[in-house]
Amino acid sequence: MNSGVALVEAYLRVNGYLVLDEVPIVLPEELGGYRTHTDLDIVAVRFPCVRMGPPDAAGRIPDPIATDPKLDVPEGAIDVIIGEVKEGRAHLNRAIRSPEALRLGLARVGVCDEQELDRTAEALSEQAVVRLESSSPNRQVRLIAFGMGTSRKTHTHYVVSLKDAWDFIDTVIEREHEVLLPATLSDPVLGLLHLAQKLR
């Protein structure tokens, strides 16, 4: 895992996502056998009732950590992110935008039933977000490019700046380090930021 992917994984975890990284997409060859089509740098899922933060004596979380507004987390919906991480300019490779890759990425996390998969993958290959409202809670799937540049939404994908991701984690670690540290000690990015806080 490269450092950019590690940063994005830590950022999404702090925002309440369950994260898979470097998911291989393997497609059949015409003459038999299989080939690697691409890797999905990030596949992440967040459920709508996630609450992270310091617990009270009863084990409740009265003051949960707020998610990063730049991530545009939906309220009341399952959010699925398929993401590409670049240490240069944030953009999506053509292979990741292919319906075949998106179909397999969505199948990997089980957010769509078999009837929804094809049309969702086709729609997502052409637009930034697809909302599925046939069940409760609602679901949405979206494409995010993480890298250098300004955090924003375009017609075809979202962009989240690696600097914005770093700054958000840094702020959360500063404010919540006592509760986060025991739970995230093995994460190298969060561990580095915690050490940086102690050295200031």
C-alpha positions as CSV (number, residue, x, y, z in Angstrom):
1,M,0.0,0.0,0.0
2,N,1.4,3.4,-1.0
3,S,1.4,6.4,1.4
4,G,-1.4,8.1,-0.4
5,V,-3.7,5.1,-0.1
6,A,-2.8,4.8,3.5
7,L,-3.7,8.4,4.2
8,V,-7.1,8.1,2.4
9,E,-7.8,4.9,4.3
10,A,-7.1,6.5,7.7
11,Y,-9.2,9.6,6.6
12,L,-12.2,7.4,5.7
13,R,-11.9,5.4,8.9
14,V,-12.0,8.5,11.0
15,N,-15.1,9.5,9.1
16,G,-16.8,6.2,10.0
17,Y,-16.2,4.1,6.9
18,L,-15.3,0.5,6.6
19,V,-12.5,0.4,4.0
20,L,-11.1,-2.1,1.6
21,D,-7.9,-1.1,-0.3
22,E,-6.3,-2.2,-3.6
23,V,-9.2,-4.5,-4.6
24,P,-8.2,-6.4,-7.8
25,I,-10.6,-6.5,-10.7
26,V,-10.1,-9.6,-12.7
27,L,-11.9,-10.2,-16.0
28,P,-12.0,-13.3,-18.3
29,E,-10.0,-13.4,-21.5
30,E,-11.7,-14.2,-24.8
31,L,-9.5,-17.2,-25.4
32,G,-9.8,-18.5,-21.8
33,G,-8.1,-17.6,-18.6
34,Y,-8.3,-14.3,-16.7
35,R,-6.4,-11.0,-16.7
36,T,-6.1,-8.2,-14.2
37,H,-8.1,-5.3,-15.6
38,T,-7.3,-2.8,-12.8
39,D,-7.2,-2.4,-9.0
40,L,-9.7,-0.3,-7.1
41,D,-7.5,1.8,-4.7
42,I,-10.4,2.2,-2.3
43,V,-13.8,0.7,-1.8
44,A,-15.5,2.0,1.4
45,V,-18.9,1.7,3.0
46,R,-20.5,3.9,5.7
47,F,-23.8,3.0,7.4
48,P,-26.1,5.8,8.5
49,C,-26.1,5.3,12.2
50,V,-22.3,5.4,12.7
51,R,-21.3,7.3,15.9
52,M,-17.6,7.7,16.8
53,G,-16.3,9.6,19.7
54,P,-15.7,9.5,23.5
55,P,-18.2,7.3,25.3
56,D,-19.9,8.2,28.6
57,A,-20.1,5.9,31.6
58,A,-23.0,4.1,30.1
59,G,-21.2,3.4,26.9
60,R,-23.2,5.9,24.8
61,I,-21.6,8.5,22.6
62,P,-23.3,11.8,23.4
63,D,-21.0,14.0,21.3
64,P,-20.0,12.1,18.2
65,I,-17.1,13.2,15.9
66,A,-18.6,15.2,13.0
67,T,-17.7,14.0,9.5
68,D,-15.7,16.2,7.2
69,P,-18.1,18.5,5.2
70,K,-15.8,18.2,2.2
71,L,-16.6,14.5,2.1
72,D,-20.3,15.3,1.7
73,V,-21.5,12.3,3.7
74,P,-25.3,11.7,3.2
75,E,-27.7,11.6,6.1
76,G,-29.8,8.5,6.5
77,A,-28.3,6.5,3.7
78,I,-25.7,3.9,3.2
79,D,-22.8,5.5,1.4
80,V,-20.5,3.5,-0.9
81,I,-17.3,5.1,-2.3
82,I,-15.2,3.7,-5.1
83,G,-12.0,5.8,-5.0
84,E,-8.8,6.3,-6.9
85,V,-5.8,7.8,-5.1
86,K,-3.2,9.9,-6.9
87,E,-0.2,11.6,-5.2
88,G,-0.3,14.0,-8.2
89,R,-3.4,15.6,-9.7
90,A,-6.7,14.0,-8.6
91,H,-8.3,12.1,-11.5
92,L,-9.9,8.7,-12.3
93,N,-8.3,6.3,-14.7
94,R,-10.4,5.1,-17.6
95,A,-10.2,1.4,-16.4
96,I,-11.8,2.3,-13.1
97,R,-14.7,4.1,-14.8
98,S,-15.5,1.1,-16.9
99,P,-18.9,-0.6,-16.1
100,E,-17.2,-3.9,-15.7
101,A,-14.8,-2.6,-13.0
102,L,-17.6,-0.8,-11.2
103,R,-19.9,-3.8,-11.4
104,L,-17.3,-6.0,-9.7
105,G,-16.5,-3.3,-7.1
106,L,-20.1,-2.9,-6.2
107,A,-20.6,-6.7,-6.1
108,R,-17.6,-6.9,-3.7
109,V,-19.5,-5.0,-1.0
110,G,-23.0,-6.3,-1.8
111,V,-24.7,-2.9,-1.9
112,C,-26.8,-3.8,-5.0
113,D,-28.9,-6.9,-5.7
114,E,-28.3,-8.7,-9.0
115,Q,-31.0,-6.8,-10.8
116,E,-29.5,-3.4,-9.8
117,L,-25.9,-4.1,-10.5
118,D,-25.7,-3.6,-14.3
119,R,-27.8,-0.4,-14.4
120,T,-26.0,1.1,-11.4
121,A,-22.6,0.4,-12.8
122,E,-23.6,1.8,-16.2
123,A,-25.0,5.0,-14.6
124,L,-21.9,5.4,-12.3
125,S,-19.6,5.2,-15.3
126,E,-21.1,8.5,-16.5
127,Q,-21.9,10.4,-13.4
128,A,-20.5,11.2,-9.9
129,V,-23.2,9.6,-7.8
130,V,-26.1,7.1,-8.2
131,R,-28.9,7.0,-5.6
132,L,-30.7,3.7,-4.9
133,E,-34.0,4.4,-3.1
134,S,-35.8,1.1,-3.5
135,S,-35.1,0.0,0.0
136,S,-34.7,1.4,3.5
137,P,-32.2,2.8,4.3
138,N,-31.5,4.4,1.0
139,R,-28.2,3.7,-0.6
140,Q,-25.9,5.8,-2.7
141,V,-22.7,4.9,-4.6
142,R,-20.2,7.4,-5.9
143,L,-16.8,7.9,-7.4
144,I,-14.1,10.0,-5.6
145,A,-10.7,10.9,-6.9
146,F,-8.3,11.7,-4.0
147,G,-5.1,13.7,-4.8
148,M,-3.8,17.2,-5.3
149,G,-6.2,20.0,-6.2
150,T,-9.3,21.6,-4.7
151,S,-12.0,19.5,-3.1
152,R,-15.1,19.8,-5.2
153,K,-17.8,17.9,-7.1
154,T,-17.8,17.5,-10.8
155,H,-20.4,15.9,-13.1
156,T,-18.4,12.7,-13.3
157,H,-16.8,12.4,-9.8
158,Y,-16.0,14.0,-6.5
159,V,-12.5,15.3,-5.7
160,V,-11.1,15.3,-2.2
161,S,-7.7,16.9,-1.7
162,L,-5.1,14.9,0.1
163,K,-4.2,18.1,2.0
164,D,-7.8,18.5,3.2
165,A,-7.8,14.8,4.3
166,W,-4.5,15.3,6.2
167,D,-5.7,18.5,7.8
168,F,-9.0,16.9,8.9
169,I,-7.3,13.9,10.5
170,D,-4.8,16.2,12.2
171,T,-7.6,18.3,13.7
172,V,-9.5,15.2,14.9
173,I,-6.4,13.7,16.4
174,E,-5.7,16.9,18.3
175,R,-9.2,17.1,19.7
176,E,-9.9,13.4,20.3
177,H,-6.5,11.7,20.7
178,E,-7.3,10.2,24.1
179,V,-10.2,8.1,22.7
180,L,-8.8,7.5,19.2
181,L,-5.4,6.3,20.2
182,P,-6.3,3.0,21.9
183,A,-8.5,2.1,18.9
184,T,-6.2,3.1,16.1
185,L,-2.7,2.5,17.4
186,S,-1.9,0.0,14.6
187,D,-2.8,2.6,11.8
188,P,0.5,4.1,10.6
189,V,-1.0,7.4,9.5
190,L,-2.9,8.0,12.7
191,G,0.1,6.9,14.7
192,L,2.3,9.3,12.9
193,L,-0.1,12.2,13.4
194,H,-0.4,11.3,17.1
195,L,3.4,11.4,17.4
196,A,3.5,14.7,15.6
197,Q,1.0,16.1,18.1
198,K,3.2,15.0,21.0
199,L,6.3,16.6,19.5
200,R,4.7,20.0,19.0
